């Protein structure tokens, strides 16, 4: 069964602990402890877009934060005061606290979405995907697209990946085979030079029609064929058979008084 749950994660830059605010924080007495609390608060705020609250109506109090971070209330209160002075935390009108830099650190994905992205990145590294298939979210926001838009993008990417993989597989040269080039409107009909020449001879004036017809059908239906040249020949033969006049069945009936 597909796992479509949403997972949130914290994206820390390599230089995170070298930033001025973090260096100042950790240089204080109990600073490393405060830094640990800060990271835990970032994680707790992820699913709420940076707001520290239990749900939409209940903001976290110092006591609640002390419980979830497993620290003393006094330590948490001092940490929050320092965070606000350093601009790491801001109080909101509803009493909740907002983690100021959260948009630079938040990421979200689903297990299926992540698998698709990995597959797609692999194809991009092999130059198998065209530029038209590039991410539609900017690089810095690729992991924080709205969920509904992310789902749309994942579906689009999945279709594009499947098409590109199929084209790549169809075009691969297997032992004993000759090179095949892509033809048709969607470049998904693969023929060798010999096969193309034979079709041009066998189907003068029609070979381009059948190639485009097969190309469109493969693109729209996703159906696979072992040999595209053989498929075109079969389609052409079927079309000719439909045009041929049907032979009439001999009439063996007779009227009364007639002899057979």
C-alpha positions, 0 to 999 in steps of 0.5 A: 500500500502506498505511503502518502503521509507527509514528512517534515524535516529540518534542513541545516546548512553546513555553516549553521553553527557558524552563524553569528546568532548561534555562535553568540548563543553557544558562547553564553553560560549554558549556551550549548543547552540553549542551542539544543533547545532551539533545535528541538523548538525548530523541529516542534514547529515544523508541521505548524509552519514555524509556530510553537503551538499544540494545535490551532488554538493552544500555543505552547507555554514555557511549562509545556516547552520544558516538558517536551524538551525535557529541561527545567522551566527556568532554563527554558524561560531564560532560553526564550528570552535570549532567543527573542533578543537574538531575533530567533523567536518572535511572539505572535498576537495569539500568544504563540511563539514563531521561529523566525528563520524556519522558512530557511530550514523547513522541508517536506516530502512524502516517501513516494515523492522522494523516490520519484525525485531520486529517480528523476535526479538520476535521469537528469545526471544522465542527461535523459530528461529534456529541459522542459521537464525542469522543476517548476518550483525554484530550487530554494523552494522545491521542498516547500511547495504547497502540498496540492501543488507538490502532488500535481508536480509529482504526478507530472514528473511520474508521467514524464519519467515513465515516458523518458524511461520507456523511450530510453529502454526502447532505444537501447541496443541489445546484443546482436541488434542494430542501432535504432533511431527515434521517429514519429511525432513523440519520438517513441517509435524506434526503427533501424535504417534497414527497417525504415527503408523496407517500410518506405518501399512496402508502404509508399506514401503511407509509411510516415502516416503509420509511424505517426499513428503508432507514435501517437498511440504509444504516447496516449495509451502507454502500450509497449510493442516488441517490434515497431516495424512489425506492428506497422506492417500488421496495422497496414495489413489489417487496413488493407484487409478491411478494404478488400471486398468480402466474398459472397457466400454461394446461394444454394437455395432453390425455388419449388420446381427447380432442380439443384 
